[in-house]
Amino acid sequence: MNKNTNLGINTICTHVGELKDEQFKGAISPLYMSTSYQFDSVDVKRYPRYFNTPNQEALCKKIAALEKTDDALIFGSGMAAVSTSLLAFLKQGDHVVLQETLYGGTYNFVVEEFDKFGIEYSFTKSLAIKDFEREIKSNTRVIFIETPSNPLLKIVDMNEVSLLAKKHGIITMIDNTFASPVNQTPIDFGIDIMIHSATKYMGGHSDILAGAVAASEEHVKRIWNIAKNLGGSLSDFTVWMLERSLKTLNLRVKRQSKNALKMAKYLEKNKYIDTVYYPGLKSHENYKLAKAQMKYFGGMLSFELIKEIDTMKFQRNLQLIKPSMSLAGVESTVLSPAQTSHALLSKEERDSQGIKDGLIRFSVGIEETEDLIEDIEQALYNTIK
Ligand SMILES: *Cc1c(COP(=O)(O)O)cnc(C)c1O
C-alpha cells in the first residue's frame, strides 16, 4: 500500500510528489519542458511518451496517494485513460461486462471500436448485482463500472461488484470521475483500476484536458506497456497545471458537494420541479448505499422541470449558471441531456433510461448557494411569465 496514505488528504494534495527547486529554492515544483534528457544514468531513459518526465512522475505520485494505490499514469484525456486501460486487459476473443449507463464517450468507444478488435461486450440491464452476474461468461476478463452514474446519479455497489469479480478471476475498473478521490476511494471496496477524466474535478477550473489511471504497480505496468505504443501522454505544461489544480482538490470538491446538497434540498421543495436526483437526498433510491461508500455525495445532481416550463428557455434565462457541455468546474453549469448528450437517442430510448425532456443536469460550483438559488428563481420567473 502507498506509503503516503497516513497523510491527511489536504497534505497529500499540497505536498505529495512535489519536486524540489534546488537552484532557487522556489516554493512550487519547477516545470521541466525537456523532451530530451542526457543519459547519465543508463536505466532512466526519460521521454514524455514513456510517461517518465520529472513532472509526470511527480504528478503520478500525488494521484496514486489520493487513490491509495501504489502507482498511477496520466494521459492526454479521460478517453485516452479509458481506452488504453480497457485495451490493456482485453484481447481478441475476450469479453467485458459494462454497466448500463456509462459516459457517452466510453459507450461510443466500446460499440464503435470493439468489433474491429474481436472483443465481445455486454451491457447490464440494470445496476443490480444480479444483472452483472447474468452477463458474465467464461471469457469475461473485465467488469467496468461508473458510480455515481451520469446523468441520474445512480449508485453501483462497489463491494458487491468486486466480490463477484474476484469469484470469477475478473479485473474491475471504475470511472471515478464524478466522485473524485475526495468522495470515494474504490480500492477500499476492492476495485482494481481507477480511471479519471482529470478534465473534470481533478482539473476543476475548466482549462485542462487530461486523464488518469491509478492501480497496483503490476496493473499500471501492464497499462504502461500498451500506453507507450498508443501514445496518449500529456504535455508537461498541462501536467504542471494539473499538479497545481490538485492542491485545492479537496477544498473545491468538499465545497461543491456541500453546495450540491443544499441546492438539492432547495430544488426538492420548489413547486416548478418534479424530481431531484441526488444521492445525498433521503428520497434517492440509492441513498443508503451512497452513504456507505461515499464521503460527501459529490457536486453533480439532476432535476426535472415540470412540463409547463420550456427547458431551453429556462437555461437561456439563467444569468450566473452557464448552460455548457462539460462539468466539475468551480463555476456552476447546467446541461439538458435530452437536447445535448443524449440527443442522438430516440425519445423511446431516452424514456427507457429515465431521461425526460425536462431533465437538467446541474454541476454545482463553489459560489454562494444564495446566489445560485436567486439565479434559478429569476430564471423560473422569467420563463413562466
Ligand atoms: C468527461 C468524462 C470522460 C471523458 O474525459 P475526457 O477528458 O473528455 O476525454 C470520461 N468519463 C466521465 C465520467 C466524464 O465525465
The ligand as an SDF file (V2000), in Angstrom:
LIG
                    3D

 15 15  0  0  0  0  0  0  0  0999 V2000
  -15.6450   13.7470  -19.4160 C   0  0  0  0  0  0  0  0  0  0  0  0
  -15.7070   12.3510  -18.9740 C   0  0  0  0  0  0  0  0  0  0  0  0
  -14.9120   11.3690  -19.5820 C   0  0  0  0  0  0  0  0  0  0  0  0
  -14.0160   11.6530  -20.7580 C   0  0  0  0  0  0  0  0  0  0  0  0
  -12.9820   12.5240  -20.4330 O   0  0  0  0  0  0  0  0  0  0  0  0
  -12.2480   13.4940  -21.4760 P   0  0  0  0  0  0  0  0  0  0  0  0
  -11.2430   14.1830  -20.6110 O   0  0  0  0  0  0  0  0  0  0  0  0
  -13.2860   14.4010  -22.0620 O   0  0  0  0  0  0  0  0  0  0  0  0
  -11.6270   12.6320  -22.5250 O   0  0  0  0  0  0  0  0  0  0  0  0
  -14.9840   10.0710  -19.0850 C   0  0  0  0  0  0  0  0  0  0  0  0
  -15.8090    9.7700  -18.0620 N   0  0  0  0  0  0  0  0  0  0  0  0
  -16.5870   10.6860  -17.4700 C   0  0  0  0  0  0  0  0  0  0  0  0
  -17.4870   10.2740  -16.3510 C   0  0  0  0  0  0  0  0  0  0  0  0
  -16.5730   12.0130  -17.8980 C   0  0  0  0  0  0  0  0  0  0  0  0
  -17.3570   12.9060  -17.3100 O   0  0  0  0  0  0  0  0  0  0  0  0
  1  2  1  0
  2  3  1  0
  2 14  2  0
  3  4  1  0
  3 10  2  0
  4  5  1  0
  5  6  1  0
  6  7  2  0
  6  8  1  0
  6  9  1  0
 10 11  1  0
 11 12  2  0
 12 13  1  0
 12 14  1  0
 14 15  1  0
M  END
$$$$
